[in-house]
Structures are given as C-alpha cells and as structure tokens.
Amino acid sequence: MLRSHRTNLAVKVALGGILVVLFISVVNMQLNLKDLRERKAELAEEIAEVRNDIEEIDYRLSEEVDAAYIERYMRARGYRYPNEILFYNGIPD
C-alpha cells in the first residue's frame, strides 16, 4: 500500500511539473504572438506608405512634361526668373 501511495505522489508531481512547463510555454507563445502582431501592424503601415509613394511617382511620371510642369518643378526647388523678386512670409506650404 505504501508503494502505491509513492507512485501516485510521483505521478502527481510529474503531471504538475508538465502542467507548469505547458503553462509557461503558452504564456511565452502569447507574448511572442503579441510582438508578431505589433510587427505586422508596423509593416502594414510601411507597406501603405510605400504604396502611396509609388502612386505619387506614377502620377508624376504620367504627367505631361511641358513648360508649366518645368516651371512648377523648378519653383518647388527654389529657382526663380532672373528679374523676379521672391518674398517669403514664413508660413509653411
């Protein structure tokens, strides 16, 4: 009878240890899953930004290159006509 009691105690201790290990593993996996979801959200934002950049570049490439386009392009970079005077008011575009 004493041997049976020791066996039951050993089985209970082993099962308890296994449950603790499984619990720790589940918690660790949940933390990893949370980190991966956050990373996925960050990457989705980056993908959206890159897609917007691609759309903007496609639009610019599809724009007809004429005198008005060249003038807008050069003014955006700070160029001016030789006899032109530019005034800045400090308000951002």
Secondary structure as GFF3:
##gff-version 3
##sequence-region A 1 93
A	DSSP	alpha_helix	2	62	.	.	.	ID=ss1
A	DSSP	alpha_helix	67	76	.	.	.	ID=ss2
###
